[in-house]
Amino acid sequence: MEWENVCVVDDVLYFYDYFGKELRAYDPEHKCWGVVKGLDDFLAEMRRVGCFWPVTVSYTCKLVLFFRKQESTGEICCAKISLDRHKGGQIWGKVDQRCHLALLAGHFILTKSLDVVLDSTTHSFL
């Protein structure tokens, strides 16, 4: 099986399950799969407005979900999600920030994401 559109945040593997229409997580500490709780309303809203092909990306210990809007041609938006592990290992997500306007407008397809880690000796590009 080839994994696509997955990311790791705090040693947990995350991916958007296209068939189940939910964000799923594999927790190696508990050796089990689960559904990330707390995102039902957000994911339902994404489906209602026609967002599709979500891609998970790790960014500063949070998960960013990039997705395309169906009503536009290739418009890419995103949501930054904080993750919290509750008792019993259940993982909960909370949308911290969501872009309502396109990050990229036009004919774009997000094919692959990379995590970039900068150490303290790296110069800032401000």
N, C-alpha and C positions, 0 to 999 in steps of 0.2 A: 504494500500500500504506500503510495506517495502522498506525503503531507504537503498541502498548500494552504496559504492564508492562515497560518498559525503563528502564535507568538508565545513567549515565556515571560511571565511577570512573577517575581519572588518564587522561583522554582516550580511554578504551576503552569501547565500547558493550556492555552486557550484557543478556541476556534469557534467560528459561527457555523452552526449546523444548519445547512440550507434546507434540509428535509424537515427537521423538527422545528425550524425557525426560532432557534434559541441559542444563546451563548453557552457553550459547554466548556468544562474544565477537567483536566486530569491532574489529580493531586497525588504525587508520588509518595508523600508522607503517609497518606491513608490508603494508597494503592487503589484508588477508585475514581470513576468518572462521575460527574455531577453537572447539574444545570446551575448557572450563576443566577441567584435569586435577586429580586429587586428591580429587574429591568423590564418586566412585563409591559408596563405602560409605554415605555420608550420604544421597545421593539414592535409593539402593536401599531404605534404611531408611524414608525418607519414603513411598515407594510401598508398602512392605510394611504399614505401619500405616495406610494409607489417607489420606495427605495429598494435597491437590489444589489446583489453581489457584495455584501459586506466583507471587508478584509480587516483582520485584527493585526495590530502593530503595538509593540512595547515601546513606551516613551516615559522616561523618568519615573519608573516604578508604577506607572499607570498603564491602562490599556486604551488605545485609540482605535475606534472603529471607523474606517473609511467606507463610504458607500456611494453608489451612483443614484441619481434621481431619475426616475423613469420618464417624467414629463419633459425632461430636457435631454439634449443630445450630449451624453458624456460628462455632464456636470458632476463633479466629485465634492462631497461634503464629509464632515467628520463629527465625532463625539468623543470627548475625553472622559473615561470612566475610572473612578477610583474603586479599588477592590479591598474587601475586608473579610477576614476569616472569622467566623463565629464558632461558638462551642459546637463540638461534634464534627468540625471540619467543613461545615457548610460555608460556601463562599457567596458573599453578597456584593453587588455592584451598585454604584450610584453615578449618574451622569453629572459630572462636574461642570462641563462646558460643552456646548453644542453649537456648531456653526449653522446658521440658517441661510447663509448665502454661500455660493459656490467658492470653494478653494481654488478650483480649476474649472474654467468654462471652456467648452469646445469638445473636440473629439479625443478624449483621453481614456485610457484603460490603465488601471493600476495593476501591474503584473507581478511585482516583487518588491518587498520592503526589506530594509536592512536595519539592524540596531547598530547605533554608533555610540561608542563609549569614549569619552574624553577624560584624560587624567588632568591633574592640577598643573602640569607643565604645558598644557595646550593653550595656545593664545586664543583670546576671544575675538570674534568677528563682529563687533558691535558697530 
